[in-house]
Amino acid sequence: MTEAIASNGMEVIRNIEPAPAHLLEVPADGLPGTIIFGVMGAICIVWAIVLLIRQKNVVPLLLCAGSALAVVNEPIVDVLGKIVYPHNFMWTMESFGRDIPLVLCPGYMAWCAMVPYYIARYMQKGAKKKNLYLIALFTFVSVVLTDYIATSNTHWVYYGEGLLHNFTGSLTMAAFPIVSGAMLFLMYSRKGIAAKLGVFFIPLVALSVSLAGTTFTLCFAMNTELPSVVDLLFRAMAPLLTVGIVWFIVEEVGT
């Protein structure tokens, strides 16, 4: 069911009911994805504990915990970016009227904890601009490939329409590691318990900033009836915003 609202010549469509997840089924109750993301998360946690023991460095562990918390962004991303998960994942939480697979929590740790941690360390040593751009490109491609594999196996579905409708996640993640790495890099200059708490919240905040900063025009276009040219313009702005955010940070912190 949809509700149409006329405003300044545009018809804004608001999805009142969630996408029909009950019509989708993931193979083996999502076991393959659960194993892969679970292994990724376990590796991150084990390595974070190793760094804590060997170097007395609590930052990676805080980032892992913060990355698990960052999954609260997921239902917002799913509603705005029109993403839906099948109903039969083994472990889920309900939010915004949708079932969100908890297996995303360990999956978040790889992209949202360890990658930003090592980017920040690299920035401390004087990161080369070219390499930072390559890192952003690598994370973009890694999420594109992950999306392709996952959607091919019905682990999630992009049900939006039009140009770039299935690039919400990959555009966000092109900017996120650079944004979060820079935040962590700046946090290293601060001491005390407040700075440590700040590290914990970096994945959550940086993911929200990256999502809003890169794809809000794309999400607006997907959820609004616009003239064709205007629709195309709003969608095309998303990759331009992504490149702009990455460029600004890299030029500021890179050497």
N, C-alpha and C positions, 0 to 999 in steps of 0.2 A: 504494500500500500504506500502511495506517495501523496504528499501534500504540496500543491503548487502555490507559490506566493508571487504575485506580480509586483515588481519593483523597478521603476525607471526603465520600463520597456524590456526588462529581463525577467525570465521566469526561473526562480530558484527552486530546485527540486530537493526536498529533504526526505531522506529515507527514514521512515518511521519504524519499520520493521527491519531486523537484521537480515543479511543475506541468507538464503536457504541452505544453511550448512547441513541440515538433516537430509538433503538430497545427495550429499557427497560422502564417500567413504574412503579412508586412507587404507592402503593394503596392510594387512597384519596388525591392525590397530596402531599403526605408526611405529612399529618396532624398529624397522631399519633406521629411521630418522632419530629415534630415541637412543639407539646404540651409538650412532655416529656423533650426535651432539653430546651425549653423555661422556663418551671417550674424550672429546675435545675439552669439555669442562673439567673432567678429572685430571687431564694433563696440566691444565692451567692451575688448578688448585695445588697439585703436587709440586709443581715448579715454584709456585708462590711460597709454599711452606719451606722448600729447599732454600730459597733466597732469604726467608725469615731466619732460618737456623744458621746459615753460613754467613750472612752479611748483616744480620739484625735489621733487615729491611722489611718493614711491615707494609710498605706501599703496594706491592703486587697483591697481597692478600686483601687489603682494603678495596682495591680496584675490582677484584673478583666478586667481593660481596656487593659492592656498588653496582656492578654489571648485572648481577642477579636481580637487584632492586629495579634496575632500569627497564625490566620487562613490563613495568606498569605503563610505559609508553605504548606498548603494543596495541591495546584495544583502540587507542586514539588514532594511531597510524592506520589500523585496519578499517576504521569507520571512514576516515577522510580519504585514504588511498584505495578504498574498496578492495580489501583483501579478506578472504574468509578461509577458515580451517574446517576440515571435516569434523563431524560430530563424534567420531569413534576413537579419538586418541585416548590412550590409557589414563593419563593424568591431565586434568584441565582445571582451570579456574574460570569462573564466569564474571565477565565485566562488560558493561555497555550492551548487555543482552547477548553476548557472544561467548562461546567457549574458547579460551586461549590455552593452547598446549603448554604445560609447565616445562616440557623438554626444551623450550626456547631459552630458559634460564642458563643452563650450561652452554648453550650455543652462543649466547651473548658474551660469555666470558672471553672467548677467543678474540672476537672483533673489538669488544668494548673494554677489555682489561689489558691483555698482554700486548696487543699491537700499540695502543697509545702509550703504554709504559716504556716500550723500547724506542718509540718515536721521541718521547720526552728525553730519554737518556741520550739519544742521538743529537737532539737539539742542544743539550748541555755541552756536547763536545764540538759544536759548531757544524750543524747539519748543512750539507750542500743543497742548494735550491733544487737542482736537477733531480737529486735523489728523493727529495720530499714530493716533488711532482709525480715521480714514478711510484712512490708509495700510495699516493692518492689514486692513481690509475690502477694499481694492483688491487686495492681494496674494492674499487668499483667493479673491476672484472670478476673478482672472486665472488661478489654477491650476485652479479649477473649469472654466473655459472651455477651458483647455489640455487638461485631462483629457477633456472632452467631445469635442473635436475629435480628439484622439489615439486614444481608444477607438473612436470612430466609424469611424476608418480603420485599426483594428487595429495601431496603433503600440505599444500595450500594452493589457493586459486585467486588470481587477480580477475575480478568480475567487472571492472570498469571498462570503458570503451574509449576509442580514439587514440591519437598519437601519444606515445610514452606512458600509456595507462599502467604498464607493468614495470615501470622504472622507479617507483617511489622509494623502494628500499635501497636500490643500488646507487641512486643519486645522493640519498642521505648518507650512505656509508662511504661515498667518495670524499665527502667533507669531514665526516665525524672523526676519523683517526687524527687528522691534522688539527682540528679544533680542540679535541680532548688532549692531544699531546701537547699543544701549546698551553692549555690551561694548567696541565700538570707541570710543565716546564716553569711556568711563572710561580706555581705553588711551591716549588723546591726552594725558592728564595725566602720563604717564610718558615718560622719556627713555632713550636708549641702545639698543644692539643688541638687548637682551632684549625691549624693547617692540616693536621691529620684527618680531622672530620671533613674538611673541605675535599680532600682526596677521595673519601668515600662517596661523596655526592657528585664528583666530576662525571662519571658515566651517565648518570641520570640527566644532569643539567646539559651536558654537551650533546647528548642525543636529542633532547628537546630543541636545543638551539639549531642543530644541524637539520633536523626535520623541518622546522618552521622556516629556516633561512633558505633552504634549497628547493622545497617542493610545495610551498603553500600556494603558488600560482597554478601548479599542475592539479593539486587537489581541488582548488576552486573551480577550475575548468571542468573537472570530472563530475562535479556536483552542481553545476549551473548550466542552464540552457543559454548559450551565448551565440551571437552571430558567428559564422564559420571563421571569418578572418580574425575576429577577436579571440575566439577559442584557440586557434592555432598560435596566436601571439602569446597567450597566457601559458600554453603548454611549452612553447619554445623558450620562455623565460627561465624555466626550471634548470636546464643544464647550464645556461648562462650564469645564473645565480650561483650554482655549484662551483663553476670554474672561478667566478669572482671571489667567493669566500676563500677557496684554496689559495688563489693567487695572492690575496691580501695578506694572509697569515704567513705564507712561505716567503714573500718579499720582506716581511717584517723580521722574521726570526732566522731565515736562512742566510747562508754566507756565499 
